[in-house]
Amino acid sequence: MPKPLSLSFDPIARADELWRQRWGAVPAMGAITSVMRAHQILLAQVDAVVKPYGLTFARYEALVLLTFSKAGELAMSKIGERLMVHPTSVTNTVDRLVRSGYVAKRPNPNDGRGTLASITDRGREVVEQATHDLMAMDFGLSAYDEEQCAEIFAMLRPLRIAAGDFEQ
């Protein structure tokens, strides 16, 4: 992936300065813009690492979730809940994993309308390999040490709580 040319200035700091001049200081604008840009950077980096395995980070997360489950399988609805994504996204993600041979689907015997997704042996191999590669590049966060990563997690937690991701 070619690295884009670097600007000679921080465009987010510049936007913040212009915003302040036009509408007054709103620190949240600079913060949200930085978070969104960081998301773009991190997603591009981790997607580049998992791409050779036929994965995106979203598909990788689904495989990890299945790996963490006791039986190696979960109801599609549970996958959506745990990954906090829309059912359509879960279906798309799991169907792609099925086509890659990393996941199998079967009717849920406990729910006549539901479907279970199960990680295959090949899926287990791939998630181990991809995890090794992601850990080697610190999931794109090598600019931060362990303490700073913990601070980032702690700073974002109240936002996730306020959004209803989980109860405190």
PyMOL commands that set and color helices and strands:
alter all, ss='L'
color gray80, all
select helices_A, chain A and resi 11-23+27-53+57-68+76-83+87-100+121-136+138-140+146-162
alter helices_A, ss='H'
color red, helices_A
select strands_A, chain A and resi 73-75+103-107+115-119
alter strands_A, ss='S'
color yellow, strands_A
deselect
rebuild
show_as cartoon
